[in-house]
Amino acid sequence: MEFITKTLSGFTAMSHWEYIAVVLSIAYLLLAIKESLWCWPAAFFSTLIYTIMYWNGALLMESLLNFYYMYMAVFGWVVWRKGKANNNNLSISSWSMECHALLIILTSITATGIGYFMTNYTHADFAYLDSFTTCFAVVTTYLVAKKILENWLYWIVIDAASMYLYYEKGYYPTLALFVFYTIMAGWGFKTWYEEYEQSQAKPLAQL
């Protein structure tokens, strides 16, 4: 028990574990843009580290978010691998503006309620911002697993907002990571959009 306690206490903001998580997170992003199945193991182990680190740093919603990411890493692996096994890779798709508007409204209402609870009943820092980035990241991670094109646009906003949190908490390697994330999310959208456009043009070319 003493060993576990010492290990957990070692997950400080500037520990070597954070740098390992950053490297794994970069690997996840690059592999996800390339639609590689191996993005999910990288995501699992990076989020395992962040789950513990954020909990120790009193970013409770961020910690719970990364715990959720661990589950979604397994879910994403299963969904993408199933497609490859059936020789029918999951295709990139797009949702309507109405669908996204509903998603944004419902997620915002949920985030506001959670932020209120975290502000009044926990020791969480930056409760409302933490709740908004967490709630939107939850739904956006699902969009990634289902290969919804617009997930990258959500990530641009989420990652930019998260940078303030990490700056204030002193998670500087993670701050640098999210600057990189914000830029790469733009590239991810461009890459997926081009593939989506090509897939939409194929039926017309066959006529």
Salt bridges, closest charged atoms under 4 A:
GLU2 OE2 - LYS6 NZ 3.24
GLU35 OE1 - LYS147 NZ 2.72
ASP125 OD2 - LYS169 NZ 2.60
GLU150 OE1 - HIS100 NE2 3.26
GLU194 OE2 - LYS190 NZ 2.76
